[in-house]
Amino acid sequence: MTTLAFDTHVYDKCLYAVGFSAGQAEVVVALQQEVVNATLDQKRNTELATKHDLTEAELKLELKIAKTNTVIAQTKAGLIRWKTGVGFFCKLH
């Protein structure tokens, strides 16, 4: 969870020091705080891949590749057996 240190009192005092009235400074601080919170909420709700997610996806892909290679090897072995059987059968006839 992302957190942001936002000292509203210091922000309020800075605005007041440059000529904002106390009421204006409080409104600006409140609005700024809403913007910061909305930005953080939006960031939290965005789906981003973490290193863990990428590692998990990589492992799943490696497993699928291994399974595919196994199927290919089994198919190849089956074809070789079939070809050998057909060749042997043709020599008999």
C-alpha angles and dihedrals in degrees: 000000000000118000129184126200106228115173102203093183093058091044090050092049092050092053091047090050093057094051108279115136116242090254093049092048092051092051093049091048092049092049092047090050090052090051092050092048092047091050092050091047090051091049091050092050094050114101108233126168116243125208087257091054091050093047091049091050091048092052092049091051092048090052092050091049091050091050091048091050089051091052090048091051092048091049091048091050090049092051092049091051091048093048091047091049093048091047091050091047092050092052090054093054 
